Amino acid sequence: MPLDRTLPGIQQLKHVVVLMMENRSFDHMLGALKAQNDAIDGLTGKESNPDTTGAMINVQPLAQYQSQLDPDPNHHFAAVNLQIFGDPSQGPPLPATMQGFIKSYYNQQQNVAHSADILYYFTPDKLPVLTTLAMEFAVFNRWFASIPGPTICNRAFAHYGTSFGQVSMDVFYEGKAYKSIYERMLAAGHTCKLFYYDEASSTMEVVNLLQNEPAIFGTFKDFLKACDANALPDYCFIEPNYTDHDSPDGDGEVIACDQHPDHDVRAGEQFIASVYNAIRTNPDLWSSTALLIVYDEHGGIYDHVPPPACTPDTPFVAQPAATGTQDAFAFDRLGVRVPAILVSPWVKKGSVIDDVYDHASIPATVTDFFLGAYDPRSAREHAANTFLGGLSLAAQRPDDDCPSFATGS
C-alpha cells in the first residue's frame, strides 16, 4: 500500500515497533479465523497432505501449546523445498503444491502417526491475544518469509533488506555493501533500538549485528522503561526470549517466549500482550505508534498458500552446495506464509490486507517513512511493498473500541 502522508494517522505517527516471533505458519496460528471473517485466507478444514503411506490427511484443530512438535520440524532450505514442492531435492519448475509437509516431518522421527501433527492448527480460544489483535486491527493475508529457509537469513531481510546470498544459519553480517536500517536511521539523526530479551537469550543475529554500535542495543526491561517514560525511540525492533534459563538478575528461571517449537506457546502469548500493554497503556505512545507483530519463518509447519515469485535479490545466487538441493537459488521466490498483524488505534477494525509482503518490507517501510529516498538498497527492498498504508482512518478509534489484556495474560 502506498503511504499517504495526508492521513491523520500517518501525521500523528512517531514510532514504529516491530516484534518478530519465531517459527509458526499463518494457518497454524491464524487459519481458524476464516470462520469468523471469510476475507481472511485461512482454513476450511478440507486442506490435506499425503502421508508416507499415501493416505490423505486433513488439517485438524488439534494444535497443542507444547510437546506436540518435538522434534523440531526441519525448516532448512532443502526441507522447505520438500514441503512446498513435494520433492526432497527439486524446486521450480515443479508446481508449488504445498503437499510435502507430512513427508518432511516424517523424516524427523520416521513415525507416520506423529508426522500428521504438522497439519494441526490452533482454534482462536487457544490464542486469545494473537487472534484478538488480528481481528481487532489489521491482518496480512500475504506476508511471507523472505527465504524458504531458517531464522538467521530471514531475520537478515528484516534488518538489511537482503541476506547477502545466504540461505542458512551462517553468520554473515560484517562488512557488507548494504547498511542496516539502524545505521541508516542513526546517520540521518533518528533514534533506534534493537531490544533483545536479555544477554543470556541473545542470538547470533544480535551478537553479530552492528558490533560497533553497542548503544543501539537494549534489553526488554529497557523497552518497558522507555514506554513508561514516553521515551521510545523512533524505530524499535524487539526480540523475545529464545531459551529457558536462569534470570541474569537472580529472579529465578526465565521461560522461553519466542513460540519456537517446542517452547510453550502460552509464554509467547503473554509476551505479545506485554509488548502491546506497554504501548497501549501510555496514551501518548498509543496514539503515535504502529506495532507490527510478525514471525520470522514458518518453522516447517503447514500452510496452504503457495509462496509467490518475487523480484530477484540481484546479484546474489546460492549454489546447490549451499541449498542442499540439486538447484541453485536466485532469491526469486518467497518462503512460506507467516502471521503478521499491524496494530494501531488508527487501523480500521477488522482490516484484511491482501498485498504481498515479506521481511524486506520492514526496512523498506521504516526507510520510506522516516528517511524518504535512500540508496544503496537491495533489489528486494526496492521492490518490497511498505505496510504503513494500512493506517487509513481519518480519526483515532475511541479508547473503549480497542482491546485490553489483563497483566500477564
C-alpha positions, -999 to 999 in steps of 0.1 A, spaced: 0 0 0 14 35 -9 20 58 20 -5 87 21 11 114 42 -21 135 43 -38 109 65 -42 120 102 -29 86 114 3 90 94 7 126 105 4 115 142 28 86 138 62 90 156 72 54 164 74 21 145 78 -10 167 84 -45 152 81 -76 173 94 -107 155 84 -140 169 96 -175 158 87 -204 136 50 -206 132 29 -206 100 -1 -184 92 -25 -214 90 -12 -229 122 -18 -197 143 -45 -177 124 -60 -202 99 -91 -208 120 -101 -171 118 -115 -177 84 -147 -190 101 -151 -156 117 -141 -134 87 -142 -150 53 -119 -124 39 -91 -140 60 -74 -166 38 -73 -193 64 -85 -229 66 -118 -246 56 -109 -279 72 -107 -296 39 -70 -289 33 -48 -320 33 -14 -336 27 -4 -372 19 15 -391 45 43 -415 36 18 -444 31 -1 -424 5 -31 -417 28 -45 -382 26 -46 -365 60 -68 -334 67 -59 -304 88 -74 -306 123 -78 -280 151 -57 -301 175 -26 -280 180 -12 -281 215 8 -255 234 38 -277 239 52 -313 235 35 -318 202 61 -306 177 91 -325 192 114 -330 175 116 -295 160 103 -296 124 130 -291 98 129 -257 82 162 -255 64 162 -249 26 161 -285 13 133 -294 38 112 -264 28 116 -274 -8 101 -307 1 73 -290 20 64 -266 -9 70 -288 -39 65 -323 -26 100 -333 -38 130 -337 -14 156 -322 -38 139 -301 -65 122 -267 -67 109 -249 -97 97 -257 -123 78 -282 -102 44 -267 -91 42 -254 -56 16 -279 -43 22 -274 -5 19 -312 -3 52 -322 13 47 -311 50 39 -345 64 66 -362 43 91 -337 56 81 -341 93 82 -379 89 119 -375 82 124 -362 117 112 -393 135 100 -419 110 67 -420 128 37 -420 105 11 -410 131 33 -383 146 41 -368 113 4 -357 108 8 -333 138 24 -309 114 -11 -301 99 -27 -293 133 -38 -257 139 -49 -236 169 -85 -225 175 -89 -188 185 -98 -196 221 -63 -212 225 -46 -179 213 -67 -151 227 -41 -124 225 -28 -131 189 -63 -137 174 -79 -108 192 -53 -85 178 -57 -100 143 -95 -95 144 -94 -60 161 -67 -45 139 -52 -55 105 -41 -90 95 -19 -96 64 -32 -124 42 0 -124 21 31 -119 44 57 -144 36 91 -153 49 118 -137 27 135 -170 20 123 -207 21 147 -213 49 156 -208 86 158 -180 111 190 -161 106 188 -155 68 152 -144 72 159 -120 100 187 -105 79 160 -93 55 143 -75 84 175 -57 93 192 -52 59 166 -59 32 188 -88 20 206 -119 33 236 -113 11 232 -146 -7 228 -168 24 201 -194 28 214 -209 60 222 -201 97 257 -189 89 269 -156 104 274 -132 76 268 -96 87 302 -80 88 315 -58 60 285 -59 37 276 -34 10 241 -25 23 237 -7 56 213 -19 82 181 1 89 197 11 122 228 25 106 206 44 82 185 59 109 215 69 130 232 86 101 200 106 95 197 118 131 169 94 141 168 72 171 165 34 171 170 4 193 171 -34 190 157 -47 222 168 -83 229 152 -100 259 184 -104 280 220 -113 274 215 -150 281 189 -151 254 206 -131 227 211 -147 193 239 -149 167 219 -122 149 223 -98 178 258 -107 186 269 -101 150 247 -72 140 263 -38 145 291 -49 167 305 -14 166 272 2 177 265 -11 212 244 19 221 218 6 197 210 -24 219 189 -27 249 171 -53 269 134 -59 271 133 -42 305 148 -12 288 119 -12 264 94 -13 292 111 16 309 112 36 277 74 31 273 68 42 309 89 73 304 74 81 270 110 79 256 106 52 230 130 56 200 117 63 165 122 27 154 123 -3 177 129 -40 169 120 -64 197 133 -100 201 117 -125 225 134 -148 249 148 -178 230 158 -201 258 147 -214 292 175 -201 316 182 -186 349 175 -149 351 206 -128 349 191 -108 378 187 -138 400 150 -138 398 146 -175 391 141 -193 358 130 -173 327 108 -193 303 114 -190 265 86 -169 250 96 -170 213 70 -197 204 97 -217 186 87 -254 187 87 -269 212 85 -239 236 52 -232 253 31 -211 230 13 -195 260 45 -178 271 46 -162 237 10 -150 241 20 -134 274 50 -117 258 30 -103 229 4 -90 254 32 -74 275 45 -55 244 10 -44 234 2 -34 270 34 -13 274 23 8 244 -14 7 249 -14 20 285 6 51 276 -19 74 258 9 94 241 26 63 228 -7 46 218 -18 74 196 16 78 179 29 42 175 24 14 149 32 -21 162 39 -49 137 38 -84 151 53 -109 127 71 -142 126 105 -148 111 96 -181 92 71 -209 93 92 -234 112 83 -263 89 46 -261 99 18 -264 73 4 -235 53 -19 -239 23 -9 -208 3 19 -213 -23 47 -187 -19 48 -163 -49 76 -153 -72 94 -121 -62 120 -97 -75 154 -115 -76 178 -103 -50 204 -94 -77 233 -102 -78 230 -129 -51 228 -166 -60 231 -195 -36 247 -225 -53 234 -261 -49 260 -269 -22 245 -241 -1 209 -250 -7 213 -287 -1 194 -295 -33 202 -300 -69 194 -264 -77 209 -230 -72 186 -204 -57 183 -169 -72 162 -154 -44 134 -151 -68 106 -167 -47 95 -162 -12 93 -185 18 62 -199 34 35 -175 47 37 -164 83 13 -145 107 16 -107 105 -6 -82 123 -5 -44 123 -17 -27 155 -26 9 159 -57 29 170 -56 44 135 -62 10 119 -97 2 109 -112 -27 130 -112 -60 111 -89 -49 83 -76 -76 60 -46 -67 37 -41 -87 6 -10 -72 -9 22 -93 -8 48 -85 18 80 -101 31 106 -91 57 122 -67 33 91 -47 37 103 -38 72 134 -17 63 116 -5 32 87 9 53 109 24 80 132 40 54 102 53 34 85 68 65 115 83 83 141 89 56 123 90 23 145 82 -7 176 62 2 204 43 -17 220 19 -20 194 -7 -11 190 -42 -22 168 -50 -53 144 -69 -30 140 -40 -6 135 -16 -35 107 -38 -48 91 -45 -14 56 -32 -5 55 -9 25 29 -16 52 20 17 68 -7 24 42 -29 3 64 -32 33 88 -62 46 69 -86 61 94 -94 98 94 -98 97 132 -83 77 160 -105 49 173 -121 56 208 -102 40 236 -131 17 245 -131 4 209 -96 -10 213 -89 -43 233 -72 -45 266 -54 -75 281 -50 -82 318 -15 -80 330 3 -113 324 -25 -126 301 
